[in-house]
Every structure is written in C-alpha cells, then in structure tokens.
Amino acid sequence: MKISIQKDVSKKRIVMIVYVLAMFMAALDATITNVALPSIGATFQVPPAATGAINVGYLVSLAMFLPVSGWLGDRFGTKRVFLFSLMTFTIASLLCAVAPNLFMLNVFRVIQGAGGGLLTPVGMAILFRTFSPAERPKIARMLVLPIAVAPALGPIVGGILVDSLSWRWIFYINLPIGLLAIFIGLLFLHEHVEEKPGRFDIKGFLLSVPGFSMLIYALTQGASKGWNAPEVVITGVIGLILMVVLCVVEWNTSEPMLNLRLFKDPVFRNMCMISFCSAAALFGMLYVFPLMYQNALQASATDTGLTTFPEALGLMLSSQMLPHSLKRLGVKRLMIVSLIGSIVVFTLIAISVSANPWFIRFLMFNVGIFLGHAVGAVQATAFHNISLSSMGRATTLFQVQNRLGSVVGVAILASVMGVMEGQVGSQQIDLMTYQWSLFGSAIFLSLALVVAINLKQLDTVPTKAMPVKAPAKAN
C-alpha cells in the first residue's frame, strides 16, 4: 500500500514537472519576443511596423488551434497530442532562430502558434485529471512559474540575450526546455483516450478557424491601424458574426467542439467570467505600463523590466499563501478581498506612477499578492464540478476565454491611448494619457468584483480528497 501511494505521488510530480516546463517555455516566449523586434527589424532591414506581424501571426495561429485541442486530446490521446504540440513548438523555435528572412520567420511563428494553441489546454487537461479538486490549491505553488514568473522574466532575459548575443537566442533558449519536457513526457506520462470522444464537429471547426483568427487580428491591429481602417472593420465584423453563429451552432450541437453547455455549471461559468476580466486587466496593465515608463518617464528598458518584475515576486509569494488563505477565508471572501486590493493597487499605480521607483515596485509587488490570490483561486476552483470525461473540453473553453480576455484588455487600453493621444500632445498630458489607460485596468477588475460578490455556495473548499465522479457525457 505504501509503495502504491509513493508511485502515485511520483507520477503526479512528473506530470507537474512536464506541465510546468512546457508552460514556462510557452509563457516566456509570449513576452520575450517584444524586446527583440527592433533588432529583428535591423537584421532584415525592414521598418519597425513590419515586425508587428511576428506577434500577430503567432496570436492568430494560436487562436485558430485552441478550440480544436480538446477534441484532439480526447480522440487521439492527451499524451500523444501534448507531446506532438510540444515537439511542434520546440522545432518551430529552432526554425525561427535560423530564419533567413522576415517572411520565413513569420511562417515559423505561425507554426509555433499552432503548437502553442494545442499545448496549453491539453496540458491543463492532463494536470487536472491527475490532481483531485482537494489537491488543486496546493499545486498553485508550482503553477505560478509559468503563469507569473516566465512572463515577467521574458523582457529581462530577452533584453540580456539581444544585447549580449543576438535576437536569435530568444528562440534558441526554448530548445533545452522543450527537449527536457519531451524526454520526461515520453518516459513517464500516461495516455488518456476518451472511449466516446464524439464525432469531429466540422461545422464548429469551419466557423471557429476564420472566426477566431479574424477577431483576434482585428483586436490586435485596431489600435495601431485605426478602428475605421477597412481591413480592421472587415475582419472584425466578419469575425464577430462568425463567432455569434459559432455560439448558436455549438449550443445546439449534440457533440460540439466547444461545449458551451459547460457554462451551465455556475462555478465554472463565474470563474471563467472572473478569469476573463482579470486577464484583461493584468495583460492590459502589463502592456501599458512599460510604454508609459519608457515613453513618458524616459526610463530604460532594463529599468522598466526591473520595475515590473516585483509583480512576479508577489505572485510567487501569493501562491505559497493560497492554500492557507482559501482554507481560512473560503473562495468567495478571498475573491472579494483580493479583487478589492487589486483595484486599489492598480489605481495607486495610475495616480502615482511618477513617484519614487521603489514605491512603484512596492505597488507592483502588491499587484502580485492580491491578483495572484484571485487568479489562483480561479485555477483551483473553476473545474471543481467538471467530470473527468469533460475535462478536455472544459480546459479548452477556459483557455479560449482567457486568451480572448487578454487580447480584449490590450486592445481596449491601447485604443484609449490612441484616442487620448489624438486629443493632446504635451509631455505631462501624455503621461495622463497612459494613466487613463491604467484606470481601464481597474475597471476590468471592478467587473470581476461584481461577479465575485454574487458568487454562491463557494465559501469553503474541500480539505479532504473527494471521490472522483463517474465520467459524464461531454454534452
């Protein structure tokens, strides 16, 4: 019996290690690229605006493959699909590093985005099938590495690599991480294939691919090219129409690719809403703050990275505190306290950004503390009532809304900056422009707070392992 328990613990640790390595690599790649764009433009002798496609192509490709990941994992096996996506991402990283021109670099980034779109939901399905609801608050201590530390390290590591070596090393750095995760996964991960994965939802796929890609493209390009630009209007309107049709089709399909009926579960639905708003607030702030600190306050890229990095330290500390906080306060009270604290801190950052840098770093640290508790509670609670058979579809749906939330947050706050910059021009007012955008992040958090206040039956979390539910139909 003791040997069996030890084997079970070892298996869970291995799953955690593989997941953290893979997600750390993907999350690091998401932010490390930005600081290298000027250097890439100089290498290929193209204007700065031309390098924007490097990130846009990645995001669009990722959005295209996210919705289908759950069905692929159920049909072909989560281990097989996870390792395939991990290999795709790693090989594409190598190809990006050796790209001979900008066109090929963009092509390889699209392939990398395809791997990333499959990687996250399938990896999360493996993780939450392995750990019971009672164990999930504890694993937040490790999940903080890909969620918080990797994105915060991205600009710092990217700056060092670009300045010391070359922009190509921002892709080479993925190779040892990816190869290690592939090696461990091949040896130790166990396969999970659903007995009845359902037929491939061809209607949902044909609607989601152009719908998600066009909508993401419009949201990412609207602020820079103008929301009235023909290509933005056309792609945005068509993408939105396709998304609405997709929702209607998926709701009425017996075996949908995106199982929207999972939103009938109030816990999952409310946690997704809070996650959407929190992602919009956090990624919007992390987009606006570096621009403001460098453009309006004339700080260097290194100083900016060091000023935002305490947010990751706060998230690391909050991950250690989360199990105790959940047990002491319960989900609802913890959500309310952490979101109120986040709103206060975001507001203080907006109104006192020109204060002593160490005070701003202190505020960033508290962003990690407060928002880290909210995000951690969402991760630990969202899938509490989801059966194992529906886990793949649930993690896919969760990742889709989370990705949309981050893009919507950046798009709206970037648009606020664009509108304000068109009206004013002095240096002091320019700072005010960024400050108004930061207030937008606090508004997103206020929306999440409204949802948290109306939570029901979430005042406690299980402290003992719960029996696994019998698999239920994904519909």
C-alpha positions in Angstrom: 0.0 0.0 0.0 2.8 2.4 0.9 4.6 1.6 -2.3 1.4 2.3 -4.3 1.0 5.7 -2.7 4.6 6.6 -3.3 4.2 5.7 -7.0 1.1 7.8 -7.2 2.8 10.8 -5.7 5.8 10.3 -8.0 3.5 10.1 -11.1 1.8 13.4 -10.0 5.1 15.1 -9.5 6.2 14.1 -13.0 3.0 15.4 -14.6 3.6 18.7 -12.7 7.2 18.9 -13.9 6.3 18.3 -17.5 3.4 20.8 -17.5 5.4 23.5 -15.8 8.4 23.1 -18.2 6.1 23.2 -21.2 4.0 26.2 -20.0 7.1 28.0 -18.8 8.6 27.8 -22.3 5.4 29.0 -23.9 4.8 31.8 -21.4 8.4 33.0 -21.7 8.1 33.1 -25.5 5.0 35.2 -25.3 6.8 38.2 -23.7 10.5 37.7 -24.7 9.8 38.5 -28.3 8.7 42.1 -27.9 12.1 43.4 -26.8 13.7 41.8 -29.8 11.5 43.4 -32.5 13.8 46.4 -33.2 16.8 44.1 -33.5 15.0 41.8 -35.9 13.9 44.8 -38.0 17.5 46.0 -38.2 18.8 42.5 -39.2 16.3 42.1 -42.0 16.4 45.9 -42.9 12.6 46.4 -42.5 10.8 49.3 -40.7 9.6 48.7 -37.2 5.9 48.4 -38.3 6.8 45.4 -40.5 7.9 43.4 -37.5 4.5 43.5 -35.9 3.4 40.5 -38.0 5.8 38.4 -36.0 3.5 38.6 -33.0 0.2 38.9 -34.9 0.8 35.7 -36.9 1.6 33.8 -33.7 -1.5 35.1 -31.9 -3.8 34.4 -34.9 -2.4 30.9 -35.3 -2.8 30.1 -31.6 -6.4 31.3 -31.7 -7.2 29.0 -34.6 -5.9 25.9 -32.9 -7.2 26.5 -29.4 -10.8 25.4 -30.0 -10.0 22.0 -31.5 -7.4 21.0 -28.9 -9.9 19.4 -26.5 -11.4 17.1 -29.2 -8.0 16.1 -30.5 -6.9 15.2 -27.0 -10.0 13.1 -26.3 -9.8 11.4 -29.7 -6.1 10.7 -30.1 -4.9 10.8 -26.5 -3.8 13.6 -24.3 -0.2 12.4 -24.1 0.1 12.0 -27.8 -1.3 15.4 -28.6 0.5 17.1 -25.8 3.9 15.7 -26.9 3.2 16.4 -30.6 2.3 20.1 -29.8 5.4 20.3 -27.6 7.6 19.0 -30.4 6.0 21.3 -32.9 6.6 24.3 -30.7 10.2 23.3 -30.0 11.1 22.6 -33.6 9.4 25.8 -34.7 11.5 27.7 -32.2 14.7 26.3 -33.8 13.4 27.2 -37.2 12.6 30.8 -36.0 16.2 31.0 -34.7 17.7 30.2 -38.1 15.2 32.0 -40.2 17.0 33.6 -43.2 14.4 36.4 -43.8 11.4 38.0 -42.3 8.9 36.1 -44.4 10.2 32.7 -43.2 10.4 34.0 -39.6 6.7 34.9 -39.8 5.9 31.4 -41.3 7.7 29.6 -38.5 6.0 31.8 -35.9 2.6 30.7 -37.3 3.7 27.1 -36.8 4.9 27.9 -33.3 1.5 29.4 -32.6 -0.2 26.2 -33.8 1.9 24.2 -31.3 1.1 26.7 -28.5 -2.6 26.6 -29.3 -2.7 22.8 -28.7 -0.2 22.8 -25.9 -2.0 24.8 -23.1 -5.5 23.2 -23.0 -4.3 19.6 -23.4 -1.6 20.1 -20.8 -4.1 21.6 -18.4 -6.5 18.7 -19.0 -3.7 16.2 -18.1 -2.9 18.2 -15.0 -6.5 18.5 -13.7 -7.2 14.8 -14.4 -4.2 13.9 -12.3 -4.9 16.1 -9.3 -8.2 16.0 -7.4 -10.2 19.1 -6.5 -8.8 19.0 -3.0 -5.2 18.9 -4.2 -5.5 21.8 -6.7 -5.0 24.7 -4.3 -1.6 23.2 -3.3 -0.3 22.8 -6.9 -0.7 26.6 -7.3 2.7 26.9 -5.8 4.2 25.4 -8.9 1.8 26.8 -11.4 3.0 30.3 -10.6 6.2 29.6 -12.5 4.6 29.5 -16.0 1.7 31.9 -15.0 3.7 34.7 -13.4 7.5 34.3 -13.3 8.0 33.4 -17.0 6.1 36.4 -18.5 7.9 38.7 -16.1 11.3 37.2 -16.9 10.7 37.5 -20.6 11.6 41.2 -21.1 14.6 40.9 -18.8 16.0 37.7 -20.3 15.2 38.9 -23.8 17.0 42.2 -23.3 20.1 40.4 -22.0 20.1 37.9 -24.9 19.6 40.6 -27.5 22.2 42.9 -26.1 24.8 40.2 -25.3 24.3 37.7 -28.1 21.6 38.1 -30.8 17.8 38.2 -31.2 18.1 34.6 -32.4 18.8 33.4 -28.9 15.3 34.3 -27.7 14.3 31.3 -29.7 17.3 29.1 -29.0 16.5 29.3 -25.3 13.4 27.2 -25.9 15.3 24.2 -27.1 16.8 22.8 -23.8 13.5 23.5 -22.0 11.4 21.8 -24.7 13.7 18.8 -25.2 13.8 18.2 -21.5 10.0 18.3 -21.2 9.6 16.0 -24.3 12.1 13.5 -22.8 10.4 13.3 -19.4 7.0 13.2 -21.0 7.9 10.3 -23.4 9.1 8.2 -20.5 6.6 8.9 -17.8 3.3 10.4 -19.0 0.4 8.1 -19.2 -2.0 8.1 -22.1 -5.7 9.0 -21.7 -8.1 8.5 -24.6 -11.8 9.0 -24.1 -13.9 5.9 -25.0 -16.5 8.1 -26.7 -14.8 11.4 -27.9 -17.7 12.1 -30.3 -17.6 12.9 -33.9 -15.4 15.7 -35.2 -17.5 18.9 -35.2 -16.8 20.1 -38.7 -19.3 22.9 -38.6 -17.8 24.3 -35.4 -14.3 23.9 -36.8 -15.1 25.7 -40.1 -16.7 28.6 -38.1 -14.1 28.8 -35.4 -11.0 28.9 -37.6 -11.9 32.1 -39.5 -14.0 33.5 -36.7 -11.3 33.4 -34.0 -8.4 34.4 -36.4 -10.3 37.4 -37.9 -11.5 38.6 -34.5 -8.0 38.3 -32.9 -6.5 40.1 -35.9 -8.9 43.0 -35.7 -8.4 43.3 -31.9 -4.6 43.3 -32.2 -4.5 45.7 -35.1 -7.3 48.1 -34.4 -5.3 50.4 -32.1 -2.3 50.7 -34.4 -4.0 50.8 -37.8 -7.2 52.6 -36.6 -10.6 51.0 -35.9 -12.0 52.6 -39.0 -9.3 51.0 -41.3 -11.1 48.9 -43.9 -9.1 45.7 -43.1 -9.8 46.1 -39.4 -13.5 46.8 -39.9 -14.0 43.9 -42.4 -12.1 41.3 -40.4 -13.7 42.4 -37.1 -17.3 42.4 -38.4 -16.9 39.1 -40.2 -15.1 37.5 -37.2 -17.7 38.7 -34.8 -20.6 37.4 -37.0 -18.9 34.0 -37.3 -18.4 33.9 -33.5 -22.0 34.6 -32.9 -23.0 31.9 -35.4 -20.5 29.5 -33.8 -22.0 30.0 -30.4 -25.5 29.2 -31.7 -24.3 26.2 -33.6 -22.3 24.8 -30.7 -25.1 25.3 -28.2 -27.4 23.2 -30.4 -24.9 20.5 -31.5 -25.0 17.2 -29.6 -21.3 16.7 -29.8 -19.8 20.2 -30.0 -16.1 21.1 -30.4 -16.6 24.0 -27.9 -19.0 22.6 -25.3 -20.7 25.9 -24.3 -23.2 23.9 -22.1 -20.5 23.6 -19.6 -21.3 27.2 -18.7 -24.5 25.8 -17.1 -22.3 25.0 -14.1 -22.4 28.2 -12.1 -18.9 27.6 -10.6 -17.3 27.1 -14.0 -19.2 30.0 -15.5 -18.4 32.5 -12.8 -14.8 31.5 -12.6 -14.5 32.0 -16.4 -16.0 35.5 -16.1 -13.6 36.5 -13.3 -10.7 35.0 -15.3 -11.7 36.9 -18.4 -11.8 40.2 -16.6 -8.6 39.5 -14.6 -6.7 38.6 -17.7 -7.9 41.8 -19.5 -6.8 43.9 -16.5 -3.4 42.2 -16.0 -2.3 41.9 -19.6 -3.7 45.4 -20.3 -1.7 46.9 -17.5 1.5 45.0 -18.4 1.1 46.4 -22.0 0.5 50.0 -21.0 2.9 50.3 -18.0 6.2 49.6 -19.9 5.2 52.0 -22.7 4.4 54.7 -20.2 7.5 54.1 -18.1 9.8 54.4 -21.2 8.0 56.9 -23.4 6.6 59.3 -20.8 9.1 58.9 -18.0 12.2 58.2 -20.2 13.2 55.1 -18.3 15.4 52.5 -19.9 14.1 49.1 -21.0 16.2 47.4 -18.2 14.8 49.8 -15.5 11.3 49.1 -16.8 11.8 45.4 -16.6 13.2 45.6 -13.1 10.3 47.8 -12.0 7.6 45.4 -13.3 9.4 42.2 -12.1 8.3 42.6 -8.4 4.8 41.7 -9.6 6.1 38.2 -10.3 7.7 38.0 -6.8 4.3 38.9 -5.3 2.6 36.2 -7.4 5.2 33.7 -6.1 4.5 34.6 -2.5 0.7 34.6 -3.0 1.0 31.0 -4.5 2.6 29.9 -1.2 -0.1 31.6 0.8 -3.1 30.4 -1.3 -3.9 27.1 0.3 -4.0 28.7 3.8 -5.9 31.7 2.5 -8.5 29.5 0.9 -8.9 27.4 4.0 -9.2 30.5 6.2 -11.5 32.7 4.1 -13.2 30.5 1.6 -13.4 31.2 -2.1 -15.9 34.0 -2.1 -14.4 36.1 0.7 -10.9 35.6 -0.7 -12.1 36.7 -4.2 -13.7 39.8 -2.8 -10.7 40.8 -0.6 -8.1 40.1 -3.3 -10.0 41.9 -6.1 -10.7 45.0 -3.9 -7.0 45.0 -3.0 -6.1 44.7 -6.7 -8.4 47.6 -7.7 -6.8 49.8 -5.0 -3.3 49.0 -6.1 -4.0 49.5 -9.8 -5.5 52.9 -9.0 -2.5 53.9 -6.9 -0.1 52.9 -9.8 -2.1 55.1 -12.2 -2.1 58.2 -10.0 1.4 57.9 -8.6 3.4 56.4 -11.4 5.9 59.3 -11.4 6.7 58.7 -7.7 9.8 57.1 -6.4 10.6 53.9 -8.4 10.8 51.8 -5.2 7.3 52.8 -4.3 6.1 51.7 -7.7 8.0 48.4 -7.3 6.2 48.0 -3.9 2.9 48.5 -5.6 3.8 46.0 -8.4 4.7 43.5 -5.7 1.2 44.0 -4.2 -0.4 43.5 -7.6 1.2 40.0 -7.5 -0.1 39.4 -3.9 -3.7 40.4 -4.5 -4.3 39.4 -8.1 -2.3 36.3 -7.5 -4.8 35.2 -4.9 -7.7 35.8 -7.3 -6.1 34.0 -10.2 -5.0 31.1 -8.0 -8.5 30.7 -6.5 -9.9 30.7 -10.0 -7.5 27.9 -11.1 -8.2 25.9 -8.0 -12.0 26.2 -8.2 -13.1 26.5 -11.8 -13.1 22.7 -12.6 -14.4 21.6 -9.2 -17.7 20.2 -10.7 -16.3 19.1 -14.1 -16.2 15.4 -14.7 -13.0 13.7 -16.0 -14.6 12.9 -19.3 -15.4 16.6 -19.9 -12.1 17.9 -18.6 -10.5 18.3 -22.1 -13.4 20.4 -23.4 -13.6 22.4 -20.2 -9.9 23.3 -20.2 -10.2 24.3 -23.9 -13.1 26.5 -23.2 -11.3 28.1 -20.2 -8.2 28.8 -22.3 -10.2 30.3 -25.2 -12.0 32.8 -22.9 -8.8 33.6 -21.0 -6.9 34.3 -24.3 -9.8 36.5 -25.6 -9.8 38.3 -22.3 -6.1 39.2 -22.5 -6.4 40.3 -26.2 -9.6 42.4 -25.4 -7.8 44.1 -22.5 -4.8 45.1 -24.6 -7.0 46.2 -27.5 -9.2 48.4 -25.4 -6.5 50.0 -23.3 -4.4 50.6 -26.5 -7.4 52.3 -28.0 -7.8 54.5 -25.0 -4.2 55.6 -25.5 -4.9 56.2 -29.2 -7.9 58.4 -28.6 -6.3 60.4 -25.9 -3.1 60.9 -27.9 -5.1 62.3 -30.7 -6.5 65.0 -28.5 -3.4 66.1 -26.5 0.3 66.4 -27.1 2.3 67.8 -24.2 4.7 65.6 -22.2 2.7 66.0 -19.0 -0.6 65.3 -20.7 1.0 62.4 -22.5 1.6 60.8 -19.1 -2.1 61.5 -18.3 -3.0 59.5 -21.4 -1.3 56.4 -20.1 -2.8 57.0 -16.7 -6.3 56.9 -18.1 -5.5 53.6 -19.8 -4.4 52.2 -16.4 -7.7 53.2 -14.9 -9.2 51.0 -17.6 -7.5 48.0 -16.0 -9.1 48.9 -12.6 -12.5 48.9 -14.4 -12.0 45.4 -15.7 -11.2 44.3 -12.1 -14.3 46.1 -10.9 -16.4 43.9 -13.3 -14.7 40.8 -11.9 -15.5 42.1 -8.3 -19.2 42.3 -9.2 -19.2 38.6 -10.3 -17.3 37.7 -7.1 -19.8 39.5 -4.9 -22.6 37.4 -6.4 -20.9 34.1 -6.0 -22.9 31.4 -4.2 -22.0 28.2 -2.4 -18.3 28.9 -2.7 -17.5 29.9 0.9 -15.4 26.8 1.5 -13.2 24.4 -0.4 -12.8 20.7 0.3 -10.0 19.9 2.7 -10.0 16.1 2.1 -9.7 14.3 -1.2 -13.1 13.9 -2.9 -14.1 10.8 -4.7 -13.8 11.0 -8.4 -17.0 11.5 -10.2 -18.1 8.9 -12.7 -17.4 10.1 -16.2 -20.3 12.0 -17.7 -21.2 12.7 -21.3 -19.4 15.8 -22.7 -22.7 17.2 -24.0 
